[in-house]
């Protein structure tokens, strides 16, 4: 599989394919199952997530959230803090941006 977009365009990846054969005397034939080890995932912007409730939330913030409310919306989409995972590359935290000049 070749990546067709983003910063990794052109990189070729191999996706592992697992073949399983059934053995035993339960059936008079052999079953062959082939599957690709991929996991289903969904992504949406913070703005699209507003009003949604989700079981598990992963937040990727390469830059601080654009506005004060955006970080709140991202962190409050699930009912438990244990179901939130946040990744801020190259730093250990993010800032909650508040533009005080807009509040005057």
HELIX and SHEET records of a PDB file:
HELIX    1   1 UNK A   46  UNK A   49  1                                   4    
HELIX    2   2 UNK A   68  UNK A   75  1                                   8    
HELIX    3   3 UNK A   81  UNK A   83  5                                   3    
HELIX    4   4 UNK A  100  UNK A  103  1                                   4    
SHEET    1   A 2 UNK A  17  UNK A  21  0                                        
SHEET    2   A 2 UNK A  32  UNK A  36 -1                                        
SHEET    1   B 2 UNK A  57  UNK A  60  0                                        
SHEET    2   B 2 UNK A  84  UNK A  87  1                                        
END                                                                             
